[in-house]
């Protein structure tokens, strides 16, 4: 059935749910997990100008952001290890999240993607967008979507 499950995480509370659900699913299927974190490019990488407060703040924040991403990956990998589930980790920096997810799924040979969707609703989605919807529109893999509890 499914042997390699791609699980994107971002450290939010709903992500905690997907961590435990994906590890349990992988354990039951005797599958491995690829834990994926993407960090978008900062404004300083997109517009390399010094002197603007927002750009300066982004430059200072970049190492913190990447350290957080590495911490998330290590935590997921540790949980998987304790459960006896094989896990590899992938960190992408600078790509659009939906495109990076689909590229990681293909390059890692994943055959299922497991995501949590926040369900922003009628008013929130136009304002904030939907990564889940973007991935659904372009992904060729079967996807298992979890609603936050």
N, CA, C and O atoms as CSV, one atom per row, in Angstrom:
chain,resi,resn,atom,element,x,y,z
A,1,UNK,N,N,0.845,-1.184,0.000
A,1,UNK,CA,C,0.000,0.000,0.000
A,1,UNK,C,C,0.885,1.239,0.000
A,1,UNK,O,O,1.602,1.456,-0.976
A,2,UNK,N,N,0.871,2.059,1.039
A,2,UNK,CA,C,1.699,3.255,1.099
A,2,UNK,C,C,2.976,2.937,1.869
A,2,UNK,O,O,2.936,2.342,2.946
A,3,UNK,N,N,4.108,3.343,1.298
A,3,UNK,CA,C,5.402,3.030,1.917
A,3,UNK,C,C,6.193,4.258,2.345
A,3,UNK,O,O,7.054,4.169,3.221
A,4,UNK,N,N,5.904,5.410,1.730
A,4,UNK,CA,C,6.627,6.637,2.068
A,4,UNK,C,C,5.626,7.780,2.182
A,4,UNK,O,O,4.987,8.162,1.202
A,5,UNK,N,N,5.501,8.318,3.385
A,5,UNK,CA,C,4.518,9.354,3.669
A,5,UNK,C,C,5.227,10.692,3.863
A,5,UNK,O,O,6.141,10.807,4.679
A,6,UNK,N,N,4.798,11.697,3.110
A,6,UNK,CA,C,5.337,13.043,3.269
A,6,UNK,C,C,4.459,13.809,4.248
A,6,UNK,O,O,3.240,13.864,4.090
A,7,UNK,N,N,5.090,14.400,5.262
A,7,UNK,CA,C,4.348,15.119,6.292
A,7,UNK,C,C,4.961,16.508,6.477
A,7,UNK,O,O,6.024,16.643,7.083
A,8,UNK,N,N,4.289,17.546,5.951
A,8,UNK,CA,C,4.782,18.905,6.182
A,8,UNK,C,C,4.410,19.382,7.579
A,8,UNK,O,O,3.294,19.151,8.044
A,9,UNK,N,N,5.341,20.041,8.237
A,9,UNK,CA,C,5.087,20.580,9.573
A,9,UNK,C,C,5.539,22.037,9.632
A,9,UNK,O,O,6.457,22.451,8.923
A,10,UNK,N,N,4.867,22.807,10.500
A,10,UNK,CA,C,5.245,24.213,10.649
A,10,UNK,C,C,5.319,24.664,12.108
A,10,UNK,O,O,5.574,25.836,12.383
A,11,UNK,N,N,5.098,23.748,13.032
A,11,UNK,CA,C,5.230,24.085,14.440
A,11,UNK,C,C,3.988,24.635,15.092
A,11,UNK,O,O,4.011,24.926,16.288
A,12,UNK,N,N,2.899,24.791,14.354
A,12,UNK,CA,C,1.660,25.278,14.958
A,12,UNK,C,C,0.988,24.151,15.736
A,12,UNK,O,O,1.352,22.983,15.598
A,13,UNK,N,N,0.016,24.510,16.543
A,13,UNK,CA,C,-0.680,23.508,17.351
A,13,UNK,C,C,-1.315,22.397,16.505
A,13,UNK,O,O,-1.194,21.227,16.870
A,14,UNK,N,N,-1.992,22.718,15.383
A,14,UNK,CA,C,-2.539,21.629,14.565
A,14,UNK,C,C,-1.461,20.682,14.027
A,14,UNK,O,O,-1.729,19.508,13.771
A,15,UNK,N,N,-0.243,21.201,13.858
A,15,UNK,CA,C,0.838,20.354,13.374
A,15,UNK,C,C,1.177,19.261,14.378
A,15,UNK,O,O,1.550,18.156,13.985
A,16,UNK,N,N,1.055,19.551,15.655
A,16,UNK,CA,C,1.304,18.526,16.671
A,16,UNK,C,C,0.398,17.318,16.440
A,16,UNK,O,O,0.814,16.172,16.614
A,17,UNK,N,N,-0.831,17.590,16.050
A,17,UNK,CA,C,-1.783,16.520,15.771
A,17,UNK,C,C,-1.298,15.665,14.596
A,17,UNK,O,O,-1.366,14.438,14.653
A,18,UNK,N,N,-0.814,16.302,13.546
A,18,UNK,CA,C,-0.384,15.563,12.364
A,18,UNK,C,C,0.892,14.771,12.647
A,18,UNK,O,O,1.101,13.713,12.054
A,19,UNK,N,N,1.740,15.259,13.534
A,19,UNK,CA,C,2.951,14.523,13.902
A,19,UNK,C,C,2.570,13.162,14.475
A,19,UNK,O,O,3.051,12.127,14.014
A,20,UNK,N,N,1.711,13.172,15.472
A,20,UNK,CA,C,1.335,11.922,16.131
A,20,UNK,C,C,0.512,11.020,15.214
A,20,UNK,O,O,0.710,9.805,15.202
A,21,UNK,N,N,-0.403,11.601,14.451
A,21,UNK,CA,C,-1.232,10.805,13.537
A,21,UNK,C,C,-0.393,10.166,12.441
A,21,UNK,O,O,-0.609,9.007,12.088
A,22,UNK,N,N,0.558,10.911,11.904
A,22,UNK,CA,C,1.379,10.373,10.814
A,22,UNK,C,C,2.305,9.266,11.310
A,22,UNK,O,O,2.524,8.276,10.612
A,23,UNK,N,N,2.840,9.433,12.498
A,23,UNK,CA,C,3.725,8.392,13.048
A,23,UNK,C,C,2.925,7.126,13.313
A,23,UNK,O,O,3.394,6.025,13.024
A,24,UNK,N,N,1.731,7.270,13.857
A,24,UNK,CA,C,0.899,6.091,14.111
A,24,UNK,C,C,0.495,5.412,12.802
A,24,UNK,O,O,0.525,4.185,12.709
A,25,UNK,N,N,0.122,6.189,11.805
A,25,UNK,CA,C,-0.237,5.622,10.509
A,25,UNK,C,C,0.954,4.891,9.889
A,25,UNK,O,O,0.815,3.769,9.401
A,26,UNK,N,N,2.107,5.523,9.910
A,26,UNK,CA,C,3.312,4.899,9.352
A,26,UNK,C,C,3.651,3.605,10.097
A,26,UNK,O,O,4.045,2.614,9.483
A,27,UNK,N,N,3.496,3.623,11.407
A,27,UNK,CA,C,3.773,2.418,12.193
A,27,UNK,C,C,2.842,1.293,11.784
A,27,UNK,O,O,3.279,0.154,11.616
A,28,UNK,N,N,1.558,1.600,11.621
A,28,UNK,CA,C,0.584,0.571,11.241
A,28,UNK,C,C,0.805,0.055,9.819
A,28,UNK,O,O,0.599,-1.127,9.543
A,29,UNK,N,N,1.228,0.953,8.916
A,29,UNK,CA,C,1.461,0.555,7.526
A,29,UNK,C,C,2.870,0.023,7.285
A,29,UNK,O,O,3.186,-0.444,6.191
A,30,UNK,N,N,3.708,0.096,8.308
A,30,UNK,CA,C,5.129,-0.241,8.178
A,30,UNK,C,C,5.768,0.610,7.079
A,30,UNK,O,O,6.522,0.118,6.238
A,31,UNK,N,N,5.443,1.886,7.116
A,31,UNK,CA,C,5.941,2.843,6.132
A,31,UNK,C,C,6.971,3.754,6.784
A,31,UNK,O,O,7.101,3.794,8.007
A,32,UNK,N,N,7.693,4.476,5.954
A,32,UNK,CA,C,8.618,5.488,6.459
A,32,UNK,C,C,7.983,6.868,6.261
A,32,UNK,O,O,7.023,7.028,5.508
A,33,UNK,N,N,8.540,7.844,6.948
A,33,UNK,CA,C,8.027,9.208,6.886
A,33,UNK,C,C,9.135,10.134,6.400
A,33,UNK,O,O,10.302,9.982,6.763
A,34,UNK,N,N,8.746,11.084,5.579
A,34,UNK,CA,C,9.615,12.210,5.244
A,34,UNK,C,C,8.972,13.437,5.861
A,34,UNK,O,O,7.900,13.868,5.437
A,35,UNK,N,N,9.628,13.994,6.858
A,35,UNK,CA,C,9.150,15.209,7.515
A,35,UNK,C,C,9.700,16.394,6.735
A,35,UNK,O,O,10.891,16.452,6.429
A,36,UNK,N,N,8.826,17.331,6.420
A,36,UNK,CA,C,9.195,18.432,5.542
A,36,UNK,C,C,8.873,19.770,6.186
A,36,UNK,O,O,7.773,19.973,6.700
A,37,UNK,N,N,9.836,20.678,6.156
A,37,UNK,CA,C,9.645,22.051,6.615
A,37,UNK,C,C,10.129,22.971,5.511
A,37,UNK,O,O,11.203,22.765,4.946
A,38,UNK,N,N,9.340,23.982,5.206
A,38,UNK,CA,C,9.782,24.998,4.254
A,38,UNK,C,C,9.767,26.354,4.932
A,38,UNK,O,O,8.829,26.697,5.651
A,39,UNK,N,N,10.796,27.103,4.696
A,39,UNK,CA,C,10.881,28.470,5.196
A,39,UNK,C,C,10.969,29.386,3.986
A,39,UNK,O,O,11.922,29.295,3.212
A,40,UNK,N,N,9.989,30.267,3.809
A,40,UNK,CA,C,10.018,31.155,2.642
A,40,UNK,C,C,11.193,32.115,2.699
A,40,UNK,O,O,11.750,32.383,3.763
A,41,UNK,N,N,11.553,32.622,1.538
A,41,UNK,CA,C,12.629,33.612,1.476
A,41,UNK,C,C,12.202,34.861,2.231
A,41,UNK,O,O,11.037,35.257,2.194
A,42,UNK,N,N,13.138,35.461,2.901
A,42,UNK,CA,C,12.851,36.698,3.633
A,42,UNK,C,C,12.837,37.875,2.655
A,42,UNK,O,O,13.382,37.773,1.555
A,43,UNK,N,N,12.220,38.987,3.048
A,43,UNK,CA,C,12.229,40.166,2.169
A,43,UNK,C,C,13.647,40.598,1.799
A,43,UNK,O,O,13.871,41.108,0.702
A,44,UNK,N,N,14.603,40.397,2.705
A,44,UNK,CA,C,15.978,40.803,2.414
A,44,UNK,C,C,16.586,39.959,1.297
A,44,UNK,O,O,17.467,40.427,0.577
A,45,UNK,N,N,16.121,38.718,1.150
A,45,UNK,CA,C,16.627,37.874,0.065
A,45,UNK,C,C,15.956,38.240,-1.251
A,45,UNK,O,O,16.550,38.105,-2.320
A,46,UNK,N,N,14.717,38.704,-1.164
A,46,UNK,CA,C,13.985,39.069,-2.371
A,46,UNK,C,C,14.346,40.473,-2.845
A,46,UNK,O,O,14.469,40.723,-4.044
A,47,UNK,N,N,14.515,41.386,-1.888
A,47,UNK,CA,C,14.862,42.768,-2.205
A,47,UNK,C,C,16.066,43.135,-1.332
A,47,UNK,O,O,15.898,43.662,-0.233
A,48,UNK,N,N,17.266,42.862,-1.815
A,48,UNK,CA,C,18.456,43.053,-0.971
A,48,UNK,C,C,18.850,44.521,-0.814
A,48,UNK,O,O,19.838,44.972,-1.393
A,49,UNK,N,N,18.073,45.257,-0.028
A,49,UNK,CA,C,18.378,46.662,0.237
A,49,UNK,C,C,18.553,46.857,1.735
A,49,UNK,O,O,17.720,46.435,2.536
A,50,UNK,N,N,19.606,47.477,2.078
A,50,UNK,CA,C,19.849,47.802,3.482
A,50,UNK,C,C,19.204,49.142,3.819
A,50,UNK,O,O,18.973,49.974,2.943
A,51,UNK,N,N,18.922,49.331,5.093
A,51,UNK,CA,C,18.419,50.615,5.551
A,51,UNK,C,C,16.918,50.664,5.767
A,51,UNK,O,O,16.430,51.570,6.441
A,52,UNK,N,N,16.178,49.726,5.220
A,52,UNK,CA,C,14.738,49.686,5.446
A,52,UNK,C,C,14.473,48.871,6.705
A,52,UNK,O,O,14.998,47.766,6.835
A,53,UNK,N,N,13.675,49.384,7.632
A,53,UNK,CA,C,13.448,48.685,8.907
A,53,UNK,C,C,12.937,47.258,8.749
A,53,UNK,O,O,13.388,46.366,9.468
A,54,UNK,N,N,12.015,47.021,7.832
A,54,UNK,CA,C,11.457,45.681,7.661
A,54,UNK,C,C,12.530,44.724,7.155
A,54,UNK,O,O,12.618,43.584,7.612
A,55,UNK,N,N,13.343,45.189,6.213
A,55,UNK,CA,C,14.414,44.356,5.665
A,55,UNK,C,C,15.449,44.067,6.743
A,55,UNK,O,O,15.902,42.930,6.877
A,56,UNK,N,N,15.825,45.077,7.508
A,56,UNK,CA,C,16.800,44.880,8.586
A,56,UNK,C,C,16.295,43.853,9.603
A,56,UNK,O,O,17.045,42.985,10.049
A,57,UNK,N,N,15.023,43.967,9.957
A,57,UNK,CA,C,14.438,43.016,10.903
A,57,UNK,C,C,14.461,41.595,10.339
A,57,UNK,O,O,14.743,40.643,11.066
A,58,UNK,N,N,14.165,41.449,9.047
A,58,UNK,CA,C,14.175,40.129,8.407
A,58,UNK,C,C,15.574,39.538,8.393
A,58,UNK,O,O,15.735,38.334,8.598
A,59,UNK,N,N,16.583,40.355,8.156
A,59,UNK,CA,C,17.971,39.881,8.163
A,59,UNK,C,C,18.325,39.333,9.543
A,59,UNK,O,O,18.945,38.276,9.660
A,60,UNK,N,N,17.928,40.056,10.581
A,60,UNK,CA,C,18.210,39.616,11.946
A,60,UNK,C,C,17.424,38.360,12.309
A,60,UNK,O,O,17.887,37.543,13.104
A,61,UNK,N,N,16.235,38.207,11.727
A,61,UNK,CA,C,15.347,37.103,12.072
A,61,UNK,C,C,15.674,35.800,11.324
A,61,UNK,O,O,15.296,34.724,11.788
A,62,UNK,N,N,16.359,35.873,10.194
A,62,UNK,CA,C,16.613,34.698,9.347
A,62,UNK,C,C,17.304,33.543,10.085
A,62,UNK,O,O,16.836,32.409,9.982
A,63,UNK,N,N,18.392,33.781,10.820
A,63,UNK,CA,C,19.029,32.656,11.522
A,63,UNK,C,C,18.102,32.010,12.547
A,63,UNK,O,O,18.127,30.794,12.735
A,64,UNK,N,N,17.286,32.828,13.209
A,64,UNK,CA,C,16.313,32.329,14.183
A,64,UNK,C,C,15.282,31.414,13.504
A,64,UNK,O,O,14.923,30.360,14.030
A,65,UNK,N,N,14.822,31.840,12.336
A,65,UNK,CA,C,13.821,31.088,11.584
A,65,UNK,C,C,14.373,29.733,11.155
A,65,UNK,O,O,13.697,28.713,11.292
A,66,UNK,N,N,15.581,29.723,10.644
A,66,UNK,CA,C,16.185,28.454,10.224
A,66,UNK,C,C,16.478,27.546,11.421
A,66,UNK,O,O,16.328,26.328,11.325
A,67,UNK,N,N,16.890,28.124,12.534
A,67,UNK,CA,C,17.129,27.327,13.740
A,67,UNK,C,C,15.826,26.684,14.207
A,67,UNK,O,O,15.820,25.527,14.629
A,68,UNK,N,N,14.727,27.426,14.133
A,68,UNK,CA,C,13.411,26.884,14.496
A,68,UNK,C,C,13.036,25.727,13.573
A,68,UNK,O,O,12.516,24.711,14.035
A,69,UNK,N,N,13.292,25.871,12.292
A,69,UNK,CA,C,12.987,24.808,11.327
A,69,UNK,C,C,13.784,23.544,11.642
A,69,UNK,O,O,13.237,22.441,11.616
A,70,UNK,N,N,15.056,23.700,11.936
A,70,UNK,CA,C,15.889,22.544,12.293
A,70,UNK,C,C,15.398,21.889,13.580
A,70,UNK,O,O,15.409,20.664,13.702
A,71,UNK,N,N,14.969,22.703,14.535
A,71,UNK,CA,C,14.440,22.181,15.796
A,71,UNK,C,C,13.175,21.351,15.552
A,71,UNK,O,O,13.023,20.272,16.124
A,72,UNK,N,N,12.267,21.850,14.703
A,72,UNK,CA,C,11.050,21.103,14.355
A,72,UNK,C,C,11.393,19.748,13.735
A,72,UNK,O,O,10.798,18.730,14.089
A,73,UNK,N,N,12.338,19.741,12.824
A,73,UNK,CA,C,12.725,18.502,12.155
A,73,UNK,C,C,13.321,17.503,13.149
A,73,UNK,O,O,13.004,16.314,13.105
A,74,UNK,N,N,14.176,17.986,14.035
A,74,UNK,CA,C,14.775,17.089,15.045
A,74,UNK,C,C,13.715,16.521,15.983
A,74,UNK,O,O,13.767,15.345,16.342
A,75,UNK,N,N,12.751,17.357,16.381
A,75,UNK,CA,C,11.685,16.877,17.272
A,75,UNK,C,C,10.856,15.794,16.598
A,75,UNK,O,O,10.557,14.767,17.208
A,76,UNK,N,N,10.485,16.016,15.351
A,76,UNK,CA,C,9.693,15.029,14.608
A,76,UNK,C,C,10.487,13.739,14.463
A,76,UNK,O,O,9.968,12.648,14.699
A,77,UNK,N,N,11.736,13.873,14.077
A,77,UNK,CA,C,12.599,12.706,13.885
A,77,UNK,C,C,12.734,11.918,15.195
A,77,UNK,O,O,12.735,10.687,15.186
A,78,UNK,N,N,12.845,12.627,16.304
A,78,UNK,CA,C,12.942,11.966,17.604
A,78,UNK,C,C,11.675,11.202,17.960
A,78,UNK,O,O,11.750,10.078,18.456
A,79,UNK,N,N,10.507,11.802,17.712
A,79,UNK,CA,C,9.229,11.129,17.981
A,79,UNK,C,C,9.093,9.875,17.120
A,79,UNK,O,O,8.646,8.833,17.599
A,80,UNK,N,N,9.477,9.980,15.862
A,80,UNK,CA,C,9.401,8.826,14.965
A,80,UNK,C,C,10.344,7.717,15.429
A,80,UNK,O,O,9.988,6.538,15.408
A,81,UNK,N,N,11.533,8.101,15.843
A,81,UNK,CA,C,12.521,7.120,16.301
A,81,UNK,C,C,12.002,6.351,17.523
A,81,UNK,O,O,12.133,5.129,17.600
A,82,UNK,N,N,11.419,7.076,18.464
A,82,UNK,CA,C,10.864,6.439,19.671
A,82,UNK,C,C,9.781,5.430,19.293
A,82,UNK,O,O,9.656,4.386,19.933
A,83,UNK,N,N,8.998,5.738,18.256
A,83,UNK,CA,C,7.911,4.844,17.811
A,83,UNK,C,C,8.411,3.730,16.892
A,83,UNK,O,O,7.639,2.858,16.492
A,84,UNK,N,N,9.697,3.761,16.560
A,84,UNK,CA,C,10.248,2.731,15.680
A,84,UNK,C,C,9.912,2.936,14.215
A,84,UNK,O,O,9.870,1.979,13.441
A,85,UNK,N,N,9.674,4.184,13.832
A,85,UNK,CA,C,9.326,4.505,12.444
A,85,UNK,C,C,10.516,5.201,11.778
A,85,UNK,O,O,11.066,6.163,12.315
A,86,UNK,N,N,10.902,4.700,10.601
A,86,UNK,CA,C,11.991,5.321,9.846
A,86,UNK,C,C,11.557,6.710,9.387
A,86,UNK,O,O,10.440,6.898,8.905
A,87,UNK,N,N,12.449,7.668,9.545
A,87,UNK,CA,C,12.098,9.049,9.221
A,87,UNK,C,C,13.312,9.753,8.638
A,87,UNK,O,O,14.412,9.678,9.185
A,88,UNK,N,N,13.098,10.436,7.523
A,88,UNK,CA,C,14.128,11.350,7.049
A,88,UNK,C,C,13.524,12.739,7.028
A,88,UNK,O,O,12.302,12.892,7.022
A,89,UNK,N,N,14.367,13.743,7.016
A,89,UNK,CA,C,13.895,15.116,7.126
A,89,UNK,C,C,14.391,15.932,5.936
A,89,UNK,O,O,15.484,15.710,5.415
A,90,UNK,N,N,13.556,16.878,5.527
A,90,UNK,CA,C,13.889,17.749,4.405
A,90,UNK,C,C,13.555,19.180,4.802
A,90,UNK,O,O,12.461,19.465,5.289
A,91,UNK,N,N,14.505,20.066,4.590
A,91,UNK,CA,C,14.300,21.491,4.838
A,91,UNK,C,C,14.462,22.218,3.508
A,91,UNK,O,O,15.480,22.076,2.830
A,92,UNK,N,N,13.458,22.991,3.147
A,92,UNK,CA,C,13.524,23.804,1.940
A,92,UNK,C,C,13.509,25.259,2.364
A,92,UNK,O,O,12.779,25.647,3.276
A,93,UNK,N,N,14.314,26.053,1.697
A,93,UNK,CA,C,14.380,27.473,2.030
A,93,UNK,C,C,14.247,28.285,0.754
A,93,UNK,O,O,15.010,28.108,-0.195
A,94,UNK,N,N,13.267,29.174,0.746
A,94,UNK,CA,C,13.159,30.121,-0.343
A,94,UNK,C,C,12.116,29.812,-1.394
A,94,UNK,O,O,11.813,30.675,-2.217
A,95,UNK,N,N,11.555,28.617,-1.399
A,95,UNK,CA,C,10.561,28.259,-2.412
A,95,UNK,C,C,9.150,28.537,-1.904
A,95,UNK,O,O,8.920,28.659,-0.700
A,96,UNK,N,N,8.217,28.634,-2.838
A,96,UNK,CA,C,6.805,28.681,-2.447
A,96,UNK,C,C,6.458,27.355,-1.803
A,96,UNK,O,O,6.871,26.304,-2.293
A,97,UNK,N,N,5.709,27.385,-0.718
A,97,UNK,CA,C,5.419,26.176,0.055
A,97,UNK,C,C,4.778,25.067,-0.772
A,97,UNK,O,O,5.199,23.913,-0.692
A,98,UNK,N,N,3.756,25.411,-1.572
A,98,UNK,CA,C,3.061,24.369,-2.334
A,98,UNK,C,C,3.985,23.724,-3.359
A,98,UNK,O,O,3.982,22.502,-3.511
A,99,UNK,N,N,4.770,24.525,-4.058
A,99,UNK,CA,C,5.698,23.987,-5.066
A,99,UNK,C,C,6.794,23.158,-4.400
A,99,UNK,O,O,7.164,22.096,-4.899
A,100,UNK,N,N,7.309,23.645,-3.275
A,100,UNK,CA,C,8.357,22.929,-2.565
A,100,UNK,C,C,7.859,21.578,-2.053
A,100,UNK,O,O,8.587,20.586,-2.109
A,101,UNK,N,N,6.628,21.537,-1.556
A,101,UNK,CA,C,6.032,20.278,-1.082
A,101,UNK,C,C,5.942,19.242,-2.200
A,101,UNK,O,O,6.327,18.085,-2.026
A,102,UNK,N,N,5.431,19.675,-3.341
A,102,UNK,CA,C,5.274,18.748,-4.459
A,102,UNK,C,C,6.631,18.270,-4.976
A,102,UNK,O,O,6.778,17.103,-5.341
A,103,UNK,N,N,7.613,19.155,-5.009
A,103,UNK,CA,C,8.956,18.765,-5.437
A,103,UNK,C,C,9.576,17.770,-4.453
A,103,UNK,O,O,10.209,16.797,-4.863
A,104,UNK,N,N,9.393,18.016,-3.164
A,104,UNK,CA,C,9.934,17.098,-2.148
A,104,UNK,C,C,9.270,15.735,-2.243
A,104,UNK,O,O,9.942,14.712,-2.120
A,105,UNK,N,N,7.961,15.706,-2.459
A,105,UNK,CA,C,7.243,14.436,-2.581
A,105,UNK,C,C,7.817,13.618,-3.729
A,105,UNK,O,O,8.016,12.410,-3.605
A,106,UNK,N,N,8.077,14.280,-4.835
A,106,UNK,CA,C,8.609,13.576,-6.000
A,106,UNK,C,C,10.051,13.134,-5.786
A,106,UNK,O,O,10.397,11.986,-6.063
A,107,UNK,N,N,10.894,14.039,-5.293
A,107,UNK,CA,C,12.311,13.697,-5.136
A,107,UNK,C,C,12.550,12.642,-4.060
A,107,UNK,O,O,13.532,11.903,-4.127
A,108,UNK,N,N,11.671,12.568,-3.077
A,108,UNK,CA,C,11.824,11.574,-1.998
A,108,UNK,C,C,11.066,10.277,-2.282
A,108,UNK,O,O,11.126,9.338,-1.490
A,109,UNK,N,N,10.360,10.224,-3.402
A,109,UNK,CA,C,9.624,9.010,-3.759
A,109,UNK,C,C,8.436,8.732,-2.858
A,109,UNK,O,O,8.094,7.572,-2.628
A,110,UNK,N,N,7.801,9.777,-2.342
A,110,UNK,CA,C,6.651,9.595,-1.452
A,110,UNK,C,C,5.425,9.157,-2.251
A,110,UNK,O,O,5.256,9.530,-3.412
A,111,UNK,N,N,4.575,8.359,-1.607
A,111,UNK,CA,C,3.367,7.893,-2.287
A,111,UNK,C,C,2.087,8.318,-1.554
A,111,UNK,O,O,0.990,7.926,-1.952
A,112,UNK,N,N,2.220,9.113,-0.492
A,112,UNK,CA,C,1.083,9.668,0.234
A,112,UNK,C,C,1.537,10.947,0.920
A,112,UNK,O,O,2.657,11.032,1.423
A,113,UNK,N,N,0.649,11.946,0.935
A,113,UNK,CA,C,0.929,13.166,1.690
A,113,UNK,C,C,-0.134,13.307,2.768
A,113,UNK,O,O,-1.327,13.163,2.502
A,114,UNK,N,N,0.306,13.589,3.981
A,114,UNK,CA,C,-0.610,13.767,5.105
A,114,UNK,C,C,-0.450,15.198,5.602
A,114,UNK,O,O,0.640,15.602,6.010
A,115,UNK,N,N,-1.536,15.960,5.568
A,115,UNK,CA,C,-1.504,17.364,5.988
A,115,UNK,C,C,-2.652,17.658,6.943
A,115,UNK,O,O,-3.672,16.969,6.949
A,116,UNK,N,N,-2.464,18.691,7.744
A,116,UNK,CA,C,-3.560,19.214,8.545
A,116,UNK,C,C,-4.014,20.498,7.873
A,116,UNK,O,O,-3.190,21.292,7.420
A,117,UNK,N,N,-5.319,20.702,7.807
A,117,UNK,CA,C,-5.856,21.913,7.218
A,117,UNK,C,C,-6.558,22.706,8.307
A,117,UNK,O,O,-7.293,22.147,9.120
A,118,UNK,N,N,-6.327,24.001,8.316
A,118,UNK,CA,C,-6.902,24.823,9.379
A,118,UNK,C,C,-8.325,25.247,9.083
A,118,UNK,O,O,-9.035,25.669,9.996
A,119,UNK,N,N,-8.763,25.150,7.842
A,119,UNK,CA,C,-10.139,25.517,7.516
A,119,UNK,C,C,-10.440,26.948,7.886
A,119,UNK,O,O,-11.236,27.201,8.790
A,120,UNK,N,N,-9.822,27.882,7.210
A,120,UNK,CA,C,-9.971,29.303,7.541
A,120,UNK,C,C,-11.378,29.831,7.328
A,120,UNK,O,O,-11.749,30.843,7.923
A,121,UNK,N,N,-12.157,29.180,6.505
A,121,UNK,CA,C,-13.542,29.606,6.300
A,121,UNK,C,C,-13.693,30.603,5.175
A,121,UNK,O,O,-12.735,30.942,4.481
A,122,UNK,N,N,-14.911,31.061,5.013
A,122,UNK,CA,C,-15.294,31.924,3.893
A,122,UNK,C,C,-14.546,33.255,3.897
A,122,UNK,O,O,-14.177,33.757,2.836
A,123,UNK,N,N,-14.321,33.827,5.068
A,123,UNK,CA,C,-13.676,35.139,5.134
A,123,UNK,C,C,-12.162,35.045,5.257
A,123,UNK,O,O,-11.449,35.892,4.719
A,124,UNK,N,N,-11.662,34.044,5.945
A,124,UNK,CA,C,-10.225,33.934,6.165
A,124,UNK,C,C,-9.443,33.509,4.945
A,124,UNK,O,O,-8.332,33.991,4.724
A,125,UNK,N,N,-10.007,32.606,4.139
A,125,UNK,CA,C,-9.260,32.091,2.993
A,125,UNK,C,C,-8.900,33.169,1.970
A,125,UNK,O,O,-7.753,33.212,1.524
A,126,UNK,N,N,-9.842,34.046,1.579
A,126,UNK,CA,C,-9.448,35.104,0.628
A,126,UNK,C,C,-8.375,36.043,1.189
A,126,UNK,O,O,-7.554,36.571,0.439
A,127,UNK,N,N,-8.385,36.247,2.502
A,127,UNK,CA,C,-7.401,37.136,3.115
A,127,UNK,C,C,-6.032,36.486,3.270
A,127,UNK,O,O,-5.007,37.099,2.970
A,128,UNK,N,N,-6.020,35.242,3.740
A,128,UNK,CA,C,-4.763,34.589,4.082
A,128,UNK,C,C,-4.343,33.495,3.104
A,128,UNK,O,O,-3.197,33.046,3.136
A,129,UNK,N,N,-5.253,33.065,2.238
A,129,UNK,CA,C,-4.927,32.009,1.292
A,129,UNK,C,C,-5.025,30.630,1.933
A,129,UNK,O,O,-5.307,30.494,3.124
A,130,UNK,N,N,-4.788,29.623,1.120
A,130,UNK,CA,C,-4.856,28.255,1.613
A,130,UNK,C,C,-3.747,27.427,0.978
A,130,UNK,O,O,-3.789,27.126,-0.215
A,131,UNK,N,N,-2.760,27.064,1.782
A,131,UNK,CA,C,-1.686,26.210,1.282
A,131,UNK,C,C,-2.227,24.841,0.913
A,131,UNK,O,O,-1.804,24.243,-0.077
A,132,UNK,N,N,-3.163,24.347,1.710
A,132,UNK,CA,C,-3.741,23.027,1.444
A,132,UNK,C,C,-4.421,23.013,0.085
A,132,UNK,O,O,-4.250,22.078,-0.697
A,133,UNK,N,N,-5.191,24.056,-0.188
A,133,UNK,CA,C,-5.890,24.127,-1.478
A,133,UNK,C,C,-4.894,24.207,-2.636
A,133,UNK,O,O,-5.104,23.583,-3.676
A,134,UNK,N,N,-3.826,24.959,-2.466
A,134,UNK,CA,C,-2.804,25.072,-3.510
A,134,UNK,C,C,-2.133,23.729,-3.761
A,134,UNK,O,O,-1.872,23.373,-4.910
A,135,UNK,N,N,-1.851,22.983,-2.699
A,135,UNK,CA,C,-1.228,21.671,-2.848
A,135,UNK,C,C,-2.206,20.697,-3.499
A,135,UNK,O,O,-1.832,19.944,-4.398
A,136,UNK,N,N,-3.446,20.712,-3.048
A,136,UNK,CA,C,-4.470,19.841,-3.642
A,136,UNK,C,C,-4.600,20.075,-5.146
A,136,UNK,O,O,-4.768,19.130,-5.917
A,137,UNK,N,N,-4.521,21.323,-5.548
A,137,UNK,CA,C,-4.696,21.665,-6.961
A,137,UNK,C,C,-3.555,21.145,-7.826
A,137,UNK,O,O,-3.762,20.843,-9.002
A,138,UNK,N,N,-2.355,21.035,-7.263
A,138,UNK,CA,C,-1.218,20.649,-8.094
A,138,UNK,C,C,-0.593,19.308,-7.802
A,138,UNK,O,O,0.292,18.873,-8.539
A,139,UNK,N,N,-1.019,18.644,-6.758
A,139,UNK,CA,C,-0.374,17.398,-6.326
A,139,UNK,C,C,-0.968,16.183,-7.037
A,139,UNK,O,O,-2.181,16.090,-7.226
A,140,UNK,N,N,-0.102,15.264,-7.423
A,140,UNK,CA,C,-0.562,14.029,-8.061
A,140,UNK,C,C,-0.643,12.868,-7.070
A,140,UNK,O,O,-1.095,11.778,-7.423
A,141,UNK,N,N,-0.218,13.094,-5.863
A,141,UNK,CA,C,-0.247,12.044,-4.841
A,141,UNK,C,C,-1.609,11.973,-4.163
A,141,UNK,O,O,-2.330,12.969,-4.110
A,142,UNK,N,N,-1.961,10.811,-3.647
A,142,UNK,CA,C,-3.118,10.770,-2.748
A,142,UNK,C,C,-2.788,11.609,-1.505
A,142,UNK,O,O,-1.653,11.615,-1.028
A,143,UNK,N,N,-3.793,12.306,-0.998
A,143,UNK,CA,C,-3.588,13.138,0.187
A,143,UNK,C,C,-4.586,12.755,1.266
A,143,UNK,O,O,-5.757,12.493,0.993
A,144,UNK,N,N,-4.101,12.728,2.479
A,144,UNK,CA,C,-4.952,12.504,3.653
A,144,UNK,C,C,-4.938,13.817,4.422
A,144,UNK,O,O,-3.889,14.259,4.892
A,145,UNK,N,N,-6.107,14.439,4.547
A,145,UNK,CA,C,-6.211,15.722,5.239
A,145,UNK,C,C,-6.869,15.529,6.592
A,145,UNK,O,O,-7.894,14.858,6.709
A,146,UNK,N,N,-6.267,16.128,7.616
A,146,UNK,CA,C,-6.824,16.081,8.955
A,146,UNK,C,C,-7.337,17.461,9.329
A,146,UNK,O,O,-6.718,18.473,9.002
A,147,UNK,N,N,-8.455,17.495,10.005
A,147,UNK,CA,C,-8.969,18.741,10.556
A,147,UNK,C,C,-8.441,18.889,11.974
A,147,UNK,O,O,-8.342,17.895,12.694
A,148,UNK,N,N,-8.099,20.104,12.396
A,148,UNK,CA,C,-7.611,20.280,13.766
A,148,UNK,C,C,-8.696,19.916,14.769
A,148,UNK,O,O,-9.884,20.124,14.524
A,149,UNK,N,N,-8.273,19.376,15.890
A,149,UNK,CA,C,-9.230,19.008,16.936
A,149,UNK,C,C,-9.119,19.950,18.099
A,149,UNK,O,O,-9.845,19.805,19.083
